[in-house]
Amino acid sequence: MTDQVQPNVNLEEFGKKSIDFYNQIKTKLETEAMSKYAALDYETQSYWLGETASEALSKAKEKYPEKIFYLVQVGSPAAFGIQSVRVSNLLGKKPAYDLSWLHR
């Protein structure tokens, strides 16, 4: 059995606020972390970096397992956000994140 978490989010507002937050920290990120991936949370003004999108998201999920995050590759013109995250916690295993709902 899989538990599914479906946050109630206005995706247009989520994307706009996330991009605004990225633009606030863009210079810092491009100086310190070019080409890495960043999972952004505009509500807490926090971000987590990783060599891959999955690594950045895993770091963010450690702190806020129920939140959704906006993912960017630092310095890239393309960005993507997670629309849905499925968390399964079977037999005490670590949560598995379903990234099939990513969009570019």
C-alpha positions as CSV (number, residue, x, y, z in Angstrom):
1,M,0.0,0.0,0.0
2,T,1.3,3.4,-0.9
3,D,0.4,6.7,0.8
4,Q,0.1,9.5,-1.6
5,V,0.7,13.1,-0.6
6,Q,-1.1,15.7,-2.8
7,P,-0.4,19.2,-1.6
8,N,-3.0,21.7,-2.4
9,V,-1.1,24.3,-4.5
10,N,-1.8,26.9,-7.1
11,L,0.9,25.9,-9.5
12,E,0.9,29.3,-11.3
13,E,1.5,31.2,-8.0
14,F,4.0,28.5,-6.8
15,G,6.0,28.9,-10.0
16,K,6.0,32.7,-9.9
17,K,6.9,33.0,-6.2
18,S,9.7,30.4,-6.7
19,I,11.1,32.2,-9.7
20,D,11.0,35.5,-7.8
21,F,13.0,33.8,-4.9
22,Y,15.5,32.3,-7.4
23,N,16.0,35.7,-8.9
24,Q,16.8,37.1,-5.4
25,I,19.6,34.5,-4.9
26,K,20.6,34.0,-8.5
27,T,23.9,35.9,-8.3
28,K,25.0,34.1,-5.2
29,L,24.1,30.7,-6.6
30,E,25.8,31.3,-9.9
31,T,28.9,32.4,-8.1
32,E,29.0,29.5,-5.7
33,A,27.2,26.6,-7.4
34,M,27.1,27.0,-11.2
35,S,25.5,23.9,-12.9
36,K,24.4,22.3,-9.6
37,Y,20.8,21.7,-8.9
38,A,18.8,23.7,-6.3
39,A,15.6,22.8,-4.6
40,L,13.9,26.1,-3.6
41,D,11.3,26.8,-0.9
42,Y,10.2,30.4,-1.3
43,E,8.1,30.2,1.9
44,T,11.1,29.7,4.2
45,Q,13.6,31.4,1.8
46,S,15.6,28.2,1.9
47,Y,17.4,26.2,-0.7
48,W,19.3,22.9,-0.9
49,L,22.0,22.1,-3.5
50,G,23.0,18.9,-5.1
51,E,25.0,17.5,-8.0
52,T,21.7,16.0,-9.3
53,A,18.1,17.1,-9.0
54,S,17.4,14.0,-6.9
55,E,20.2,14.9,-4.5
56,A,18.9,18.5,-4.0
57,L,15.4,17.2,-3.5
58,S,16.4,14.5,-1.0
59,K,18.2,17.1,1.1
60,A,15.1,19.4,1.1
61,K,12.8,16.5,1.9
62,E,14.9,15.6,5.0
63,K,13.9,19.0,6.4
64,Y,10.4,19.3,5.0
65,P,9.1,15.9,3.9
66,E,5.6,17.0,3.1
67,K,6.5,20.2,1.0
68,I,6.9,20.6,-2.7
69,F,9.9,22.3,-4.1
70,Y,10.9,24.2,-7.2
71,L,14.0,22.7,-8.8
72,V,16.4,24.6,-11.0
73,Q,19.8,23.9,-12.5
74,V,21.8,26.9,-11.5
75,G,22.7,29.0,-14.5
76,S,20.4,27.1,-16.9
77,P,17.5,28.9,-18.6
78,A,15.3,25.9,-18.0
79,A,13.6,25.2,-14.7
80,F,11.2,22.6,-13.5
81,G,8.9,22.2,-10.5
82,I,7.5,19.1,-8.9
83,Q,3.7,19.0,-9.3
84,S,3.2,15.9,-7.2
85,V,5.3,13.9,-4.9
86,R,4.4,10.4,-3.8
87,V,5.8,9.2,-0.5
88,S,5.7,5.6,0.4
89,N,6.9,4.2,3.7
90,L,6.5,0.5,3.5
91,L,8.0,-1.8,6.2
92,G,10.1,1.0,7.6
93,K,11.9,1.7,4.3
94,K,13.1,5.1,3.4
95,P,10.5,7.2,1.5
96,A,10.5,6.8,-2.2
97,Y,9.9,9.9,-4.2
98,D,8.0,9.7,-7.5
99,L,9.5,12.3,-9.8
100,S,7.3,11.3,-12.7
101,W,5.4,14.5,-12.5
102,L,8.3,16.8,-13.2
103,H,7.8,19.3,-16.0
104,R,10.3,21.4,-17.8
